[in-house]
């Protein structure tokens, strides 16, 4: 009996030794699994914490402006020709300028006035002249079409395709607000069509002696519409003779009914609002190839002056140049300069 009990104890001891490695391995495997699971959980937690922390820090700190690489502005034709290197006594920012007495045609100031450059929306002054001289019915309704949409520069317009306005309203918006679709529609619906209209623009320019001037379309969006300051002074003097052009180009603002909407349009030249100025006719223009442009007739110190500023650098520099010229004339300096004609 004692021998049997001892044998059983021995068998249990041997079985225990055999199962010990398996149990240890099992425990190690179980611990490894738990460790890996914990590691994954920690990794996820850490990742979430970092993201949450980043969001929290971003919210608690001031946003830093994103610095983007500056896109260089497209140079104007005047810049490419080196005209901006010319200096002048008035320190004008326009590379081309001309100031002329309207009555005597005396040149008081000139700067690169023979340079032929793109003229942008100054084109619309000739557009308005052709329409006005034709004495077409101003109450005739015209529909804006897909053909009037700008494919040259991709400019926007509040005159949607299908909008219906009178010829008089389109002329008003083209001259006052430099509305491109309005100007194009005026040329497109002219008797004989757009090609006939552009042909008349060039014929009229030649008749006026504007030998440096060429038009390819009625808006000024094309850089192929080009002229010189001398030619533009002639155009301003001629356009001034039309009362309708004087009225519309100096109109501060105008409302038009388009469908069920009332649209407010304003003048592109803020000088028409100024009490310091007595402007008889004016037109602004801009495309990158032309720079900022301005032509106008204004009475300064009792003299009717025609001013032309082309290829000005900076959004408001053309207006600042006009102010410089006005102050120069008002100061009396122009009297002393008449004999030698300030030029550069």
SVG drawing of the C-alpha trace seen along z (x, -y; Angstrom):
<svg xmlns="http://www.w3.org/2000/svg" viewBox="-39 -133 55 135">
<polyline fill="none" stroke="black" stroke-width="0.4" points="0.0,0.0 2.8,-2.4 4.6,-1.4 1.5,-2.2 1.0,-5.6 4.7,-6.5 4.3,-5.4 1.3,-7.7 3.2,-10.7 6.1,-10.0 3.8,-10.0 2.2,-13.3 5.6,-14.9 6.8,-13.8 3.6,-15.0 4.0,-18.4 7.6,-18.7 6.4,-18.0 3.6,-20.5 5.6,-23.4 7.4,-24.5 4.1,-24.5 2.5,-26.6 5.4,-29.0 5.3,-29.3 1.6,-29.9 2.0,-32.6 4.8,-34.2 2.6,-34.1 -0.3,-35.6 1.9,-38.3 3.3,-39.1 -0.2,-39.4 -1.2,-41.7 1.9,-43.7 1.4,-44.0 -2.3,-45.0 -1.2,-47.6 1.4,-48.9 -1.2,-49.3 -3.6,-51.0 -0.8,-53.3 0.2,-54.1 -3.4,-55.0 -3.9,-57.0 -0.6,-58.8 -1.5,-59.5 -4.9,-60.9 -3.4,-62.9 -0.9,-64.5 -3.7,-65.4 -5.9,-66.7 -3.0,-68.6 -2.1,-70.1 -5.7,-71.2 -5.9,-72.7 -2.6,-74.6 -3.8,-75.9 -6.9,-77.2 -5.2,-78.9 -2.5,-80.6 -3.0,-83.3 -3.1,-82.1 0.0,-82.8 -0.5,-84.1 0.3,-81.6 3.2,-83.0 2.8,-82.3 5.3,-82.9 4.6,-86.3 3.6,-86.0 5.4,-88.7 3.0,-91.1 3.0,-90.9 5.1,-93.8 3.4,-96.4 4.5,-97.3 5.9,-100.5 8.0,-98.7 9.3,-96.3 10.3,-99.3 12.1,-100.9 9.8,-104.0 9.6,-103.9 13.2,-104.9 12.4,-108.4 12.3,-111.1 10.3,-114.3 10.1,-117.5 6.8,-116.6 7.8,-113.1 4.9,-111.5 4.3,-107.7 2.9,-107.5 5.6,-106.6 3.7,-108.6 2.0,-112.0 0.7,-115.0 -0.9,-118.2 -2.3,-120.5 -4.3,-123.7 -7.5,-122.8 -8.1,-126.2 -4.6,-127.0 -3.3,-123.4 -0.2,-124.6 1.7,-121.7 2.4,-122.5 3.9,-119.2 5.0,-116.1 6.7,-112.9 7.2,-110.1 4.1,-111.5 5.0,-109.8 5.2,-106.3 2.6,-103.9 1.1,-101.7 -2.0,-99.6 -4.8,-101.9 -7.1,-99.5 -10.6,-101.0 -9.7,-104.4 -10.9,-102.6 -14.4,-103.1 -14.2,-106.8 -14.0,-106.1 -16.7,-103.5 -19.0,-106.1 -18.0,-108.6 -19.0,-106.3 -22.3,-105.4 -23.2,-109.0 -22.3,-110.4 -24.4,-107.7 -27.5,-109.2 -28.9,-105.7 -32.1,-105.4 -31.0,-105.3 -34.3,-103.7 -33.8,-100.6 -33.5,-97.5 -30.4,-95.3 -30.0,-91.8 -26.6,-90.8 -25.5,-87.6 -22.8,-85.0 -20.8,-86.8 -20.4,-89.7 -18.7,-87.6 -15.0,-88.4 -12.8,-85.6 -9.7,-87.8 -9.1,-88.4 -11.9,-86.5 -13.2,-89.6 -16.5,-89.4 -19.7,-91.4 -23.0,-91.9 -24.8,-92.0 -25.8,-88.4 -26.3,-86.8 -29.9,-87.4 -30.1,-90.8 -32.0,-93.4 -31.0,-97.1 -31.5,-100.1 -28.7,-101.4 -28.6,-104.5 -28.2,-102.5 -25.4,-100.4 -23.6,-103.5 -23.9,-105.0 -22.4,-101.9 -19.7,-101.6 -18.5,-105.1 -19.1,-105.6 -18.3,-102.2 -16.2,-100.8 -18.7,-97.9 -17.1,-95.6 -20.2,-93.6 -22.0,-96.9 -19.3,-98.2 -19.1,-95.0 -22.9,-94.8 -22.9,-98.4 -20.4,-97.3 -22.0,-94.0 -25.5,-95.5 -24.3,-98.4 -25.8,-98.4 -23.5,-96.1 -22.1,-94.3 -19.0,-94.3 -16.5,-94.3 -18.2,-97.3 -18.1,-99.1 -14.4,-98.4 -13.7,-99.6 -15.5,-102.8 -13.4,-103.3 -10.2,-103.1 -11.6,-105.3 -12.7,-108.0 -9.2,-107.9 -7.5,-108.4 -9.9,-111.2 -8.8,-112.9 -5.2,-112.5 -4.6,-109.9 -1.8,-108.1 -0.5,-106.1 -3.9,-104.6 -5.3,-101.2 -8.4,-99.4 -9.3,-95.7 -12.4,-95.6 -14.6,-98.1 -13.8,-97.3 -10.0,-97.8 -9.5,-94.3 -7.1,-93.5 -3.6,-94.9 -3.7,-95.4 -5.8,-98.5 -3.0,-101.0 -2.4,-104.7 -0.1,-107.6 -0.7,-110.4 -0.8,-112.9 -3.5,-111.0 -5.5,-110.5 -5.4,-114.2 -7.0,-114.7 -9.7,-112.1 -10.5,-113.8 -10.9,-117.2 -13.2,-115.7 -15.3,-113.7 -15.7,-116.8 -17.7,-118.3 -20.5,-115.7 -22.7,-116.8 -23.9,-113.2 -20.3,-112.0 -19.5,-114.8 -22.7,-113.9 -22.2,-110.1 -18.4,-110.0 -18.7,-112.4 -21.9,-110.8 -21.1,-109.7 -23.4,-106.7 -26.4,-105.2 -29.0,-102.5 -30.4,-100.2 -33.3,-97.7 -32.2,-94.3 -35.1,-91.8 -36.3,-91.9 -33.1,-93.4 -31.9,-97.0 -28.2,-97.3 -26.1,-100.2 -23.1,-101.2 -20.5,-103.8 -17.9,-105.9 -14.4,-104.3 -12.8,-107.8 -13.3,-109.0 -12.2,-112.5 -15.6,-113.2 -16.9,-113.2 -14.3,-115.8 -15.2,-119.5 -11.6,-120.4 -12.1,-119.3 -14.2,-120.7 -14.1,-117.8 -15.7,-118.1 -15.0,-114.6 -12.9,-111.6 -12.2,-108.0 -10.1,-105.5 -8.5,-102.2 -6.5,-99.2 -5.2,-95.9 -1.8,-94.6 -0.2,-95.3 -1.3,-99.0 -0.9,-99.8 -3.3,-102.3 -4.5,-104.9 -6.5,-108.1 -7.6,-110.8 -9.7,-113.9 -10.5,-117.5 -10.7,-119.7 -10.7,-123.4 -7.8,-124.4 -7.1,-128.0 -9.4,-129.2 -7.7,-127.1 -9.3,-124.2 -6.7,-121.5 -6.5,-118.1 -4.5,-115.5 -3.3,-112.1 -1.7,-109.6 -0.6,-106.2 1.1,-103.2 1.0,-104.4 2.3,-102.1 -0.1,-101.6 -3.9,-101.5 -4.3,-105.2 -1.1,-106.6 -2.9,-108.0 -5.2,-110.0 -2.2,-111.2 -0.5,-112.3 -3.6,-114.3 -3.5,-115.9 0.2,-116.8 -0.5,-118.5 -3.4,-120.4 -1.4,-121.7 1.5,-122.6 -0.8,-124.6 -2.5,-126.3 0.8,-127.2 1.6,-129.4 4.7,-127.5 3.3,-126.6 3.5,-130.3 7.3,-130.3 7.5,-126.9 5.5,-127.8 8.5,-129.2 10.5,-126.0 7.6,-123.4 8.5,-121.0 9.2,-117.7 11.3,-114.6"/>
</svg>
